[in-house]
Amino acid sequence: MQQKKVPLRKCTGCGEMKPKRELIRVVKSPEGEISLDLNGRAAGRGAYVCPDAACLRAARKAKRFERAFECRIPDEVFEKMEEKLAGNEG
């Protein structure tokens, strides 16, 4: 029996390739709103990050989300994402 291929995605924070299910999707909706997509099904452009606040901070510092979504992201959005990520871990 043939094994099912596991989809891999690259974390925008640490740069490691990991199985898609281990990462959290950050999505830019068609309306331009940026948020965490914990289910991985929201419509829009997506980028992936490890469920680790350190990876989110590294991606923010290097402006990787801004490059991926081709827009400036306000600090409040990153703060909301960090709070949501911290709530998801516990």
Stockholm file with secondary structure:
# STOCKHOLM 1.0

chainA/1-90         MQQKKVPLRKCTGCGEMKPKRELIRVVKSPEGEISLDLNGRAAGRGAYVCPDAACLRAARKAKRFERAFECRIPDEVFEKMEEKLAGNEG
#=GR chainA/1-90 SS CCCCCCCEEEBTTTCCEEEGGGSEEEEECTTSCEEEESSSCCSSEEEEECSCHHHHHHHHHTTHHHHHHTSCCCHHHHHHHHHHHHHHHC
#=GC SS_cons        CCCCCCCEEEBTTTCCEEEGGGSEEEEECTTSCEEEESSSCCSSEEEEECSCHHHHHHHHHTTHHHHHHTSCCCHHHHHHHHHHHHHHHC
//
